[in-house]
Amino acid sequence: MRVTTSKSKNSESFYITKSYTNAQGKSTSTTIKKLGTLAELSERLGTDRDGVMAWAKEQARIETEKYKKETEEAVVTIPFHSNRLMDYNRKKLFTGGYLFLQSVYYGLKMDSICRKIRYRYKFKYDLNAILSDLIYTRVLEPSSKTSSFKAAQQFLEAPTYELHDIYRALSVLAKECDLIQSEVYKNSFFLGKRNDKVLYYDCTNYYFEIEQEDGDKKYGKSKEHRPNPIIQMGLFTDGDGIPLAFSLFPGSQNEQKSLKPLETKILQQFGCQKFIYCSDAGLASEDNRVLNHLGQRSFIVTQSIKKLPAEDREWALNTKGFKRLSDDSPVDITQLSEDDKQGLFYKDEPYTTKKLHQRLIITYSPKYAAYEKAVRAEQIARAEKMVANGAVKRQRKNPNDPARFVNKIAATKEGEKAEIHYYLDLEKIAEEEKYDGLYAVCTDLLDDDVADILKVSEGRWQIEDCFRTMKTDFDARPVYVSRKDRIQAHFLICFLALLHFRMLKKALKTPCTTEQLLHILRSIKFADIEEQGFMPVYERQRITDELHEACGFRTDYQFITKRKMKEIQKKSKRR
């Protein structure tokens, strides 16, 4: 670098410039820094032009040394020897996807929560390190607690605790489950707004690889149709599908009763007072609706048309009285045009039960009606084969079982004993066809716009996706721990893992699927290069760019020195 000057009529300016060869192969230069005018520098330095020039050259020398140092650090030369064997027992590949989850972890102030818990107990192990590693491994490599401990040893920051510390920590986490949930909810606002004006609630269950009931592990209706004892989970999410709170209850308990205890915790510990409760018909009992009609709360729940009183059911099945949702114009759903077949139609009326004045909304979707008709056609074809072959299995309670369309006769006209004859029940088929494309919603929002109400109800898919992610992607079941407190801690970790993952996914600018983001996080690894630093061994994509932008650091350089990697690790904890 050198000093250049530029003269004008009234002044002379001093610059530091650098010469280089551009992309076209031509020599050129660029200004690195403007030092000031001769008059300014002479007055500040108390010298003449020669003194200013000497000072300027010294500044150019300092900038040159700085540039050389940065350049030498940026270009790394590492010798490899083709005749030298590798060292024994030295890890070469490290998992790095946890760095992005770590950014969310510290953004939620989880370390502060762990310190608060530690003050209540006398344990010496690092609860923060244990909890964070259990959350990261549940997302990146879900497995048992022992296997999670081994997986965490592949992180860039290996555990310093022991395996037995994990099991001791599980008991503490179980005791502080409610505190952790409420604190995490409050801290989540540091990472952005929460759509907590709408709360979705649903239940699922998880099976155990045992054959006898034990504690809360009871026989019940398993979602996977397994004969094993199960434990049930109730889950609240906000309007964006971000987990809010959960609770566990025995596998034999009616899930309707699970709502009130958990909602009471949300009201008392979370500070949520004004929200719309939304659930499916299975969790929309009269008592649950009354509960969410109190205070500043409201409800939007699905309603089984078949379980409506006879008069309301007849009105719901009547094809008259529908309006087009887009403009509220009356329409005859039996005479729809091709353009209308992609639309949605509705009608509503007051609906009063023993305890509440409500609003019943019936919607009709031609597209959904066509889908249901196509599915039923396949089931009817299978039922016809059953009748023709005389191989009709015992009818189950599954509403999609083709055997429901098969009926039988086992008597002659005189009432004598006769062979059993199977036949296709056309009346039952016709009865089901009445409900094609129809959907019912009940709410106590008597004056709100129908489109807004239906939009909230349609968002229920998000909580179903949460359960699917926990079960399929995070391997929340089967559950291998057996003690009640450790079961509680296991599901707390699964809940927190889902929360971290969902918040990270929400931070991305471009929408992506759960499978895409999981694949990226699990593929981010780094190879140790002769203990000089790390080389990323993953594919840079749009999603990785957005992950780095959202978390405030980058790991996609061609080579990362050890000092630079430590800086990245610190940045991931500084959000």
KOLMAR-626945 format. One record per residue (C-alpha): residue in one letter; x, y, z. Coordinates in steps of 0.2 Angstrom, whole numbers, plus 5000, padded with zeros to 4 digits. Each point is the difference from the previous one (the first is absolute). Last residue first. Layout:
<nodes>
AXYZ;...
</nodes>
This chain:
<nodes>
R485849285104;R501749985008;K500149815001;S500249974981;K501250145000;K501149925012;Q500149844990;I500450104984;E501450095009;K500749835006;M499949944981;K501050164995;R501449955013;K500049824994;T500250064982;I498549984988;F500449954982;Q498950014984;Y498850125010;D498249935003;T500050025019;R499250175001;F499350105014;G498450105005;C498749875003;A498850054987;E501350044986;H500949845003;L498349904999;E499650104984;D501649964991;T499849815006;I498250004992;R500650074984;Q501349864998;R501849975005;E500349815000;Y500949935015;V501849955004;P500550165009;M501950005002;F500750035018;G501550065008;Q501949975002;E499849845009;E500549904985;I498450054991;D498549965011;A498549974989;F498450095003;K498249944999;I498350084995;S499049854993;R498849995015;L499550184999;I499749994981;H499049845001;L499050075014;L499650164991;Q499449914984;E499049875010;T499150145010;T499550084983;C500750174995;P499350184999;T501350134995;K500450145012;L500649885014;A499650055018;K498549895001;K501049844997;L501150055014;M498550035011;R499349834995;F501649915004;H500250085017;L498249965005;L500149824994;A501649975009;L499250085016;F498549884998;C501149854998;I501050055015;L498450025010;F499449834994;H501649925007;A499950105016;Q498249945004;I500649824996;R501550025011;D498850065015;K498949854997;R501349875000;S500049894984;V501250074987;Y499849914983;V498650104992;P499649934983;R499850144995;A500650185000;D501049954984;F500450184995;D499649994982;T498549885001;K499250035017;M500550175003;T499850064982;R498249924999;F499550085016;C500550174994;D499249974983;E498349975009;I500350165009;Q500250094983;W498549924992;R498950095012;G500350164989;E498449974991;S498950055015;V500950175000;K499650034982;L498249945002;I499750135013;D500850144990;A498949954984;V498550005011;D500250185006;D499750025018;D498350055008;L499649845010;L501749955005;D499449865012;T500549874987;C499549844992;V500749934984;A499349884988;Y500749924984;L499149934985;G500849944984;D499149835000;Y498849995014;K498549934991;E501149874991;E500249915017;E498149965000;A500049944982;I501449885004;K499149935015;E498449984990;L501049914986;D500649865013;L500949884988;Y499549825004;Y500649865011;H499049845002;I500149895016;E499349834998;A498349965007;K499049985016;E498250014998;G499150175001;E498749964987;K500850124987;T501649925003;A501350065013;A501950055001;I500050164989;K501650104999;N500750184998;V501550074991;F500350184999;R500950015016;A501249874994;P500950134989;D500950065017;N500250194999;P499050035016;N501149885010;K498849925012;R500449834994;Q498949884989;R500549825002;K500749954983;V499049964985;A500749874988;G498449944991;N501050034984;A498750114991;V499550095017;M501850045004;K500350064982;E498550115001;A500750085016;R501750034991;A499050094986;I499050105013;Q501750055009;E500650074983;A498450094997;R500150075017;V501750084997;A499450084984;K498450075009;E501050075014;Y501150094987;A498650074990;A499250075016;Y501650085005;K500150094984;P498150055001;S500350075017;Y498550045011;T500050095016;I498849995015;I500250145013;L499149985017;R500050155011;Q499949985019;H498950045015;L500649895014;K499549895015;K498649894994;T500450024981;T499650144989;Y500550014982;P499750164990;E500249984981;D501349994987;K500249964981;Y501649974991;F500849984983;L501849974994;G500750014983;Q500949894988;K498449934993;D499450174997;D500950034984;E499349844993;S498350065003;L498949945015;Q498249944999;T499849895015;I500950135011;D498650134996;V500850175004;P499650165010;S501450134999;D501150025015;D501450074990;S501549885002;L499149875011;R498649974987;K498449985010;F499049845004;G498150005004;K499549844992;T500949844999;N499249935016;L501249905010;A500350135013;W498250045002;E499649815003;R501449995012;D499450155010;E498249925001;A500749835005;P501250075013;L501850004994;K501149845003;K500149964981;I500550184996;S501549975011;Q500650185006;T501750084998;V500550135013;I500250195001;F500150065017;S500050175010;R501050065015;Q499950175008;G499249945016;L499049844997;H499549924984;N501549895000;L499449905015;V498349994993;R500749924984;N501049885010;D498449955010;E499049984984;S501349884993;A501150064986;L501549895003;G499549864987;A499250134989;D501750084995;S500750145010;C500250195000;Y500050115015;I500050194996;F501150105011;K500050145014;Q500749955017;C501849944996;G501050045016;F501149844998;Q499849945018;Q498250035005;L499149994983;I501149874992;K500049895016;T498150015000;E500049954981;L501049845005;P498849955014;K498550044990;L500549914984;S500349825006;K498249965004;Q499549974982;E501549884998;N499049875009;Q501349915011;S500649824996;G501850064994;P500350105016;F500450184998;L501450114993;S500050194998;F500650124987;A500350184997;L500450134986;P500649914985;I500250114984;G498649964988;D499850184994;G498450035009;D500749945016;T500249825005;F499349915015;L500349815003;G499149865010;M501049855001;Q499549825004;I500949855007;I499849834992;P500049815004;N500349894985;P498749934989;R500550114985;H498750094990;E501350144996;K498850135007;S499849885015;K498349995008;G500449965018;Y501049885011;K500950105014;K501750075003;D499650125014;G500749885013;D500449834991;E498949914989;Q500749834993;E500749954983;I501550134999;E500850084985;F499150175004;Y498850094989;Y499750194997;N498350095000;T499350154991;C499050155006;D499550174992;Y499950185004;Y500350154988;L500250175008;V499550164991;K500550175007;D501749935004;N500850054983;R501750025008;K501150154995;G501849984998;L501649925007;F499950095017;F498249955001;S500549825003;N500650055017;K498250005007;Y499649834992;V501749935006;E499650065018;S498349925000;Q500649834993;I501549995011;L499050045016;D498849874996;C501349874997;E501050045016;K499849835008;A500249914984;L501650094996;V500749965017;S499749814998;L500750014982;A501650085007;R500449845010;Y499849904984;I501250114991;D501350015014;H500249814998;L500650024983;E501450125005;Y500350194997;T501350084990;P499049984984;A500950034983;E500050184992;L500249974981;F498649875003;Q500549814997;Q499949975019;A498250054999;A499649844991;K500749905014;F498950095013;S498549984988;S500449814999;T499849995019;K498550115000;S499149894987;S499950064982;P499750154989;E501550064990;L499850184995;V498450065008;R500149905016;T501950025000;Y499850195001;I498849995014;L501049875010;D501550114997;S499250165007;L499349915015;I501749925005;A501050164997;N498850115010;L499949875014;D501950015003;Y500349875014;K500250065018;F498349975007;K499550105015;Y498250054995;R499050165000;Y501450114993;R500249874986;I498250044994;K500450184997;R501649964991;C499149884989;I498750144996;S501450124996;D500849884988;M498449974991;K499950194996;L498949974985;G501350084989;Y501349885008;Y499049854994;V499650084983;S501950034996;Q500349825006;L498849934988;F501150084986;L501649945008;Y499249825002;G500349984981;G501949985003;T500449815002;F501849965000;L501149894989;K501949965003;K500049935018;R501749945005;N500149835007;Y501649954992;D501050124989;M499949984981;L501449924991;R501450114991;N500649954983;S498850114990;H500550155011;F498950155000;P500650185003;I498750145005;T500150174991;V498650125006;V499650164991;A498950115010;E501350025014;E501450054989;T498850134991;E499550075017;K501850025005;K500550074984;Y498650135000;K500450065018;E501950014995;T499450114984;E498950115011;I501450035012;R501250044986;A498750124992;Q499850095017;E501950025001;K500050074982;A498650135006;W501150055015;A501550034988;M498950104988;V499350115014;G501850045006;D500550054983;R498450114998;D500450095016;T499749955018;G498850035015;L499249834998;R498250075001;E500350164991;S501149924986;L498749864998;E498550124998;A501050114988;L500749864990;T498249924998;G499549845008;L500549815001;K498849934988;K500149815001;I500149854989;T499950084983;T500049884985;S501349964987;T500149934983;S501149874990;K499049914986;G499749815000;Q498150024996;A499649945018;N501050145007;T501850015004;Y500550095016;S500750175007;K499550065017;T499750185005;I500350105016;Y499450184997;F500650185003;S499150164995;E500750174993;S499050165001;N499450164992;K500149974981;S500049815002;K501349885003;S499949815002;T501349905010;T500549825000;V500849905014;R500449824997;M499449825003;
</nodes>
